[in-house]
């Protein structure tokens, strides 16, 4: 099955699935590389060949989650989830060609998270040889738009929430009906991310949005006639930097257990744009703000706190500051049934001879959305987060192989769900 995982990974890397929000404007290959469609189509073909019933769930126009049921006879149900999208490829050499060298497989998505996706699929195939009566039913899901919004996993979670009216407008296609899928509500979930084969039981949340300064244009020879939006934004950025420093002041990781391992709350300006030309006083500037949340923090409260502090602390002169509604937000993951499930999962990983720890991490994942929907979730997968999003992204073959071993054990019946 190790060979199958490598073969699947090569197929996935060769199919671009760059999140549309991250495709650079003016990129001549934008239409070819943008969105998850190529991966979605490949997954459908793979699932068909295995004989597993599947459906697609459109989360955005032309962008669909893929969900399948791999039947078991044990009477319980697990969810295995891995996202389809990747980040952009600027600066990479042949990003969509899987290249193996010295025990590493290179390519965009190799680590985040097509390696984990390949390991799940290979393990599900291998576990088919185990007695049906021992095996849990596995709901396999590959979601869209993880990198820029978590909206794919939110649509997935609503499948098992019959109070949601939003599904009425969702396009469902495939041989598996929504009614049938709803009968398999998972008792727990494994979310694939590059964790170095550790089991993640806690991580931070996030809220992201754009802030804008509006001024008044004028000829640059008479700057006093205008209102410089870039100068105003510079003052905003200085206050945001000071707020970030204040968030980390006094943080004590050892006093907060797994939540402490996630690190302190942070605040970061990640992009800045402004101006109309070299001889015009700029009348507009815009920044992206990334606010990372400690487990337990609310995205809504964090957003409101930044807005209020900027209103209080920044002197904008004749300019005006506005904030877009957040385009991405998620709570963190920590404690409760998810941590208990992570502890059970870690026992299985250890029994497979894999050196692993239960950890907290600073990044966010789809697990928090599933946990908030009542599905205990832990994060596990091959690869290192240090390689995610890099221009030489790779995954170690030995980690890919070990992940397959662990997942086969789980799918073949080694792991019980939280209330089994």
C-alpha positions in Angstrom: 0.0 0.0 0.0 3.0 2.3 0.4 3.5 2.2 -3.4 -0.2 3.0 -3.9 0.0 6.1 -1.6 3.0 7.4 -3.7 1.1 6.7 -6.9 -2.0 8.6 -5.7 0.1 11.5 -4.4 1.7 11.8 -7.8 -1.7 11.9 -9.5 -2.9 14.6 -7.0 0.2 16.8 -7.3 -0.2 16.7 -11.1 -3.7 18.2 -10.9 -3.5 21.9 -9.9 -5.9 23.0 -7.2 -4.7 26.5 -6.1 -7.3 28.3 -4.0 -8.8 31.0 -6.3 -8.3 33.7 -3.8 -4.5 33.1 -3.9 -4.1 33.0 -7.7 -2.1 36.0 -8.7 -3.8 38.6 -10.9 -2.6 38.5 -14.4 -1.2 35.0 -14.2 -1.6 33.5 -17.7 -2.2 30.1 -16.2 -4.9 31.3 -13.8 -7.8 29.5 -15.5 -5.8 26.2 -15.6 -4.6 26.1 -12.0 -7.4 27.9 -10.1 -9.9 25.9 -8.1 -10.2 22.3 -7.1 -12.1 21.0 -10.1 -9.3 18.7 -11.5 -8.8 17.1 -8.1 -12.5 16.7 -7.6 -12.8 14.9 -11.0 -9.9 12.6 -10.2 -11.4 11.7 -6.8 -14.7 10.8 -8.3 -13.0 8.5 -10.8 -11.0 6.8 -8.0 -14.1 6.3 -5.8 -16.0 4.9 -8.7 -13.3 2.3 -9.3 -13.4 1.2 -5.7 -17.1 0.8 -5.8 -17.7 3.2 -2.9 -20.9 5.3 -3.2 -20.1 9.0 -3.4 -21.7 12.4 -3.8 -20.4 15.9 -4.6 -21.7 18.9 -2.6 -21.2 22.3 -4.2 -19.8 24.7 -1.6 -19.1 27.5 -4.1 -20.0 27.7 -7.8 -17.9 25.2 -9.6 -16.2 24.1 -6.4 -17.5 20.9 -4.7 -16.7 18.7 -1.7 -16.4 15.0 -2.5 -17.9 12.6 0.1 -18.0 8.8 0.0 -19.1 6.0 2.4 -16.7 3.1 2.8 -19.0 0.5 4.6 -18.0 -1.4 7.7 -19.9 -3.8 9.9 -18.8 -2.8 13.4 -21.8 -0.4 13.9 -19.9 2.9 14.4 -18.8 5.6 12.0 -15.6 7.7 11.6 -15.1 10.7 9.4 -11.8 11.1 7.5 -11.3 14.5 6.1 -8.6 16.2 3.9 -8.9 19.4 1.9 -8.4 19.6 -1.9 -7.0 23.2 -2.3 -3.4 24.4 -2.1 -1.7 27.7 -1.8 -0.2 29.6 -4.8 3.0 28.5 -6.7 4.9 31.7 -7.3 8.6 31.0 -7.3 8.3 27.2 -7.6 10.0 25.1 -10.3 7.6 22.6 -11.9 5.1 22.8 -9.0 2.7 20.2 -10.6 5.3 17.5 -11.3 5.8 15.0 -8.4 9.6 14.5 -8.1 11.1 11.9 -5.8 14.6 12.4 -4.6 16.6 11.0 -1.6 13.4 9.9 0.2 11.4 13.1 -0.4 8.5 13.8 -2.8 8.4 17.4 -4.0 5.5 19.4 -5.5 2.8 21.8 -4.5 0.5 20.1 -2.0 2.9 17.2 -1.3 2.9 18.2 2.3 -0.3 20.3 2.7 -2.2 18.2 2.3 -2.2 15.9 -0.7 0.2 13.6 1.1 -2.4 13.1 3.9 -5.2 12.7 1.3 -3.2 10.0 -0.5 -2.4 8.2 2.7 -6.1 8.1 3.6 -7.2 6.7 0.2 -4.4 4.1 0.1 -5.3 3.0 3.6 -9.0 2.7 2.8 -8.1 0.4 -0.1 -5.8 -1.8 2.0 -8.3 -2.1 4.9 -10.8 -3.7 2.5 -9.0 -7.0 3.1 -9.9 -6.9 6.8 -13.1 -8.7 8.0 -16.1 -6.5 7.5 -17.5 -7.1 11.0 -14.4 -5.6 12.6 -14.3 -2.4 10.5 -16.0 0.9 11.3 -17.8 2.6 8.5 -15.6 5.4 7.2 -17.1 8.6 5.7 -14.4 9.9 3.5 -14.6 13.7 2.7 -12.3 15.9 0.7 -13.4 19.5 1.1 -12.8 22.8 -0.8 -11.6 26.2 0.3 -9.7 25.3 3.5 -6.9 27.7 2.8 -9.2 30.8 2.5 -12.3 30.3 4.5 -13.2 26.9 5.9 -16.4 27.1 3.9 -16.1 23.6 2.5 -16.0 21.9 5.8 -18.8 24.1 7.1 -21.0 22.9 4.2 -20.0 19.3 5.1 -20.9 19.7 8.8 -24.3 21.0 7.8 -25.1 17.7 6.2 -25.7 16.2 9.6 -27.5 19.2 11.0 -31.1 18.8 9.9 -32.0 22.2 11.4 -30.0 23.9 8.6 -32.1 25.3 5.8 -29.0 26.1 3.7 -28.8 22.6 2.3 -32.0 23.2 0.3 -30.0 25.4 -2.0 -26.9 23.1 -2.1 -26.3 21.1 -5.3 -25.8 17.4 -4.5 -24.8 15.0 -7.3 -23.7 11.4 -7.4 -24.9 7.9 -6.7 -25.0 8.5 -2.9 -28.1 10.3 -1.8 -28.0 13.0 0.9 -30.7 11.0 2.8 -28.4 8.0 2.8 -25.4 10.0 3.9 -27.2 11.5 6.8 -27.7 8.1 8.3 -23.9 7.9 8.8 -23.3 10.7 11.3 -19.7 10.3 12.4 -18.9 9.8 16.1 -15.4 11.2 15.6 -13.2 12.7 12.9 -9.5 12.5 11.8 -8.5 15.6 9.9 -5.4 15.2 7.7 -2.7 17.9 8.1 1.1 17.7 8.2 1.6 17.0 11.9 4.8 15.0 11.8 2.6 12.0 12.8 1.8 13.7 16.1 -1.8 13.9 17.2 -3.0 17.5 17.4 -5.6 18.0 20.1 -5.4 21.9 20.3 -4.8 24.7 17.8 -5.5 28.4 17.3 -8.4 30.0 15.5 -8.3 32.9 13.1 -10.2 35.9 11.8 -9.1 37.8 8.7 -10.4 40.9 7.1 -9.5 44.0 5.0 -9.2 47.5 6.4 -9.3 50.5 4.1 -8.3 54.2 4.4 -10.1 56.7 2.2 -8.5 60.1 1.5 -8.6 62.7 -1.2 -6.5 62.7 -4.4 -4.5 65.6 -5.5 -1.5 66.5 -7.7 1.7 65.4 -5.9 3.2 68.8 -6.4 0.5 70.2 -4.1 0.2 67.4 -1.4 -1.5 69.8 1.0 -4.5 69.9 -1.4 -5.1 66.2 -0.8 -5.5 63.7 2.0 -2.9 61.0 1.8 -4.5 57.6 2.5 -1.1 55.9 2.6 0.1 58.1 5.4 -3.1 57.4 7.3 -2.7 53.6 6.7 0.9 53.8 7.9 -0.4 55.1 11.3 -3.0 52.2 11.4 -0.2 49.7 10.7 1.9 51.1 13.6 -0.9 50.7 16.0 -1.5 47.1 14.8 2.1 46.3 15.4 1.9 47.6 18.9 -1.3 45.6 19.5 0.5 42.5 18.4 3.3 43.1 20.9 0.8 43.6 23.7 -1.0 40.4 22.9 2.2 38.4 23.4 3.3 40.2 26.6 3.3 38.0 29.6 2.4 34.8 27.7 3.3 31.7 29.6 3.1 28.5 27.5 3.8 26.1 30.4 0.9 27.4 32.4 -1.8 26.5 29.8 -1.1 22.9 28.9 -1.9 22.0 25.3 -3.5 25.4 24.7 -0.2 27.0 25.7 1.6 24.9 23.1 -0.5 26.8 20.5 1.3 30.0 21.3 -0.1 33.4 22.2 -2.7 35.4 20.2 -1.1 37.3 17.3 -1.9 40.1 15.0 -0.3 40.6 11.6 -0.7 42.8 8.6 -0.1 40.5 5.6 -0.7 42.7 2.5 -0.8 46.4 1.8 -1.8 48.2 -1.4 -2.5 51.8 -2.3 -2.0 54.7 -4.7 -2.9 55.4 -8.3 0.4 56.6 -9.7 3.8 58.2 -8.8 2.5 61.8 -9.2 -0.8 61.6 -7.4 -1.6 61.9 -3.7 -3.2 58.5 -2.9 -6.9 58.6 -2.0 -7.1 54.9 -1.0 -5.1 52.2 0.7 -6.0 48.7 1.9 -4.4 46.1 4.1 -5.2 42.5 5.0 -5.3 41.8 8.8 -4.7 38.3 10.2 -5.7 37.9 13.9 -4.8 34.5 15.3 -6.9 33.4 18.3 -5.9 31.4 21.3 -8.2 28.4 22.0 -11.3 29.8 23.7 -11.2 33.2 22.0 -14.1 34.3 19.9 -13.5 35.6 16.3 -16.3 38.1 16.7 -14.9 39.5 19.9 -11.3 39.6 18.5 -12.5 41.5 15.4 -14.5 44.0 17.4 -11.6 44.6 19.7 -9.2 45.5 16.9 -11.8 47.8 15.3 -12.5 49.6 18.6 -8.8 50.0 19.4 -8.0 51.5 16.0 -10.9 53.9 16.3 -9.6 55.0 19.7 -5.8 55.1 19.0 -5.3 56.3 15.4 -5.4 59.9 14.4 -6.5 59.7 10.7 -6.7 63.5 10.1 -9.0 64.1 7.1 -8.9 60.4 6.1 -11.5 57.8 7.0 -10.9 54.2 8.1 -13.4 51.4 7.4 -13.3 47.6 7.9 -14.8 44.9 5.7 -16.7 42.1 7.3 -14.3 39.1 8.0 -13.9 36.9 5.0 -12.4 34.0 7.1 -13.1 33.1 10.7 -12.8 30.0 12.9 -12.6 29.2 16.6 -9.7 27.3 17.9 -9.6 23.6 19.0 -9.1 22.5 22.6 -10.4 20.3 25.3 -13.6 18.3 25.7 -14.6 15.3 23.6 -12.0 16.3 20.9 -9.1 15.9 23.4 -10.5 12.6 24.7 -10.7 11.4 21.1 -7.2 12.6 20.4 -6.0 10.6 23.4 -7.6 7.4 22.0 -6.2 8.1 18.6 -2.7 8.5 20.1 -2.9 5.1 21.7 -3.5 3.5 18.2 -0.6 5.5 16.7 1.7 4.3 19.5 0.6 0.7 19.1 1.7 0.9 15.4 5.2 1.7 16.6 5.1 5.3 15.5 6.8 7.9 17.7 4.1 10.4 18.4 3.0 13.0 20.9 -0.3 14.7 21.7 0.4 18.4 20.8 -1.0 21.9 20.4 -0.1 23.9 17.3 -0.3 27.5 16.2 -2.1 27.1 12.9 -5.8 26.4 12.3 -7.5 23.4 10.6 -10.9 22.1 9.6 -11.1 20.2 12.9 -12.4 23.2 14.8 -15.4 23.5 12.6 -16.2 19.8 13.0 -15.8 19.9 16.7 -18.1 23.0 16.9 -20.7 20.9 15.0 -20.6 18.1 17.6 -18.1 15.8 15.9 -15.1 15.3 18.1 -12.0 15.9 15.9 -8.3 15.3 16.1 -5.6 16.2 13.5 -3.1 13.6 12.2 -1.0 13.2 9.1 2.4 12.9 7.5 4.7 15.8 6.7 5.9 18.8 8.6 4.1 22.1 8.8 7.6 23.7 8.2 7.3 22.6 4.6 3.7 23.7 4.0 3.4 26.7 1.7 7.1 26.8 0.9 8.6 27.1 -2.6 10.4 23.7 -2.2 7.4 21.9 -0.6 8.1 18.2 0.1 7.0 15.2 2.1 9.2 12.5 3.5 8.3 9.1 2.0 8.9 7.3 5.3 6.3 9.5 7.0 3.8 8.9 4.1 4.3 5.1 4.5 3.9 5.2 8.3 0.8 7.3 8.1 -0.7 4.6 5.8 0.1 1.9 8.4 -1.6 3.8 11.1 -4.7 4.6 9.0 -5.0 1.0 7.8 -5.0 -0.1 11.5 -7.8 2.3 12.3 -9.9 1.4 9.2 -9.4 -2.3 9.8 -10.8 -2.0 13.3 -8.1 -1.0 15.7 -9.7 2.2 16.9 -12.9 2.7 18.8 -15.0 5.9 18.5 -15.4 8.0 21.7 -18.6 6.3 22.9 -17.8 2.8 21.7 
